[in-house]
Amino acid sequence: MPIYEYRSEAPEDPEISCRVCARGFELRRPVDRDPLVVCPLCKHPVRKIISRINTPAITKPLSVSDAKKAGFTVLERRDQGVYEKL
């Protein structure tokens, strides 16, 4: 289930939004459900925020032995259209 971030439509105005939606909150919801339009606590309008995703950084390319340990078949090009298994 993905995590969605929401924030109040008017985060600067404390009379319109509560502490939770003024700072923003995260909510786990199924993909097929519609996004929230109101804060679950104060019932004031909120909007969905597009946030960054967390992807692992690969620091070095995999070596031939690492690829073999991971279960991949490693091929090396010998001639035009000819590959040899390492």
C-alpha positions in Angstrom: 0.0 0.0 0.0 1.5 3.4 -1.0 2.0 6.2 1.4 0.4 9.5 0.5 1.3 13.0 1.9 -1.4 15.6 2.5 -1.2 19.2 3.7 -3.8 21.9 4.4 -5.0 24.2 1.6 -4.2 27.1 3.9 -1.3 26.0 6.2 -0.6 29.6 7.4 -4.0 30.2 8.8 -4.5 28.4 12.2 -8.2 29.1 12.2 -8.8 27.1 9.1 -6.5 24.2 9.7 -5.5 22.1 12.7 -1.9 21.3 13.8 -1.9 18.0 12.0 -2.9 19.2 8.5 -1.0 22.5 8.8 2.3 20.6 9.2 1.2 17.9 6.8 0.6 14.2 7.4 1.2 10.8 5.8 -1.5 8.3 5.2 -1.4 4.7 3.9 -4.2 4.2 1.4 -5.0 1.6 -1.3 -4.2 2.7 -4.8 -7.8 2.3 -6.0 -9.3 4.7 -3.4 -9.8 8.4 -4.2 -7.4 10.9 -2.5 -8.6 12.7 0.6 -10.2 16.1 0.1 -10.7 16.9 3.8 -8.6 16.5 7.0 -9.8 13.4 9.0 -9.6 15.5 12.2 -10.7 19.1 11.5 -12.6 18.4 8.2 -11.0 21.3 6.4 -9.7 21.0 2.8 -6.4 19.3 2.2 -4.4 18.6 -0.9 -2.2 15.7 -1.9 1.5 16.5 -2.1 3.8 14.8 -4.7 6.9 13.7 -2.8 10.2 12.3 -3.7 10.7 8.5 -3.8 13.5 6.7 -2.1 15.7 4.8 -4.5 18.9 3.0 -3.5 22.1 4.5 -4.9 24.3 2.0 -6.6 27.9 3.0 -5.9 29.7 0.6 -8.2 28.7 -1.6 -11.2 28.3 -5.3 -10.4 31.3 -7.5 -11.2 31.0 -10.7 -13.1 31.3 -12.8 -9.9 28.6 -10.7 -8.2 26.3 -11.1 -11.2 26.8 -14.9 -11.2 26.1 -15.0 -7.4 22.9 -13.2 -8.0 21.8 -15.8 -10.5 22.4 -13.9 -13.8 24.0 -15.4 -16.9 27.0 -13.3 -18.0 27.7 -13.2 -21.7 30.7 -11.6 -23.5 30.6 -10.5 -27.2 33.2 -12.4 -29.2 32.3 -11.7 -32.9 29.5 -10.1 -34.8 26.4 -11.7 -33.3 28.4 -14.3 -31.3 28.4 -14.3 -27.5 30.2 -16.6 -25.2 29.1 -17.6 -21.7 31.6 -16.6 -19.0 
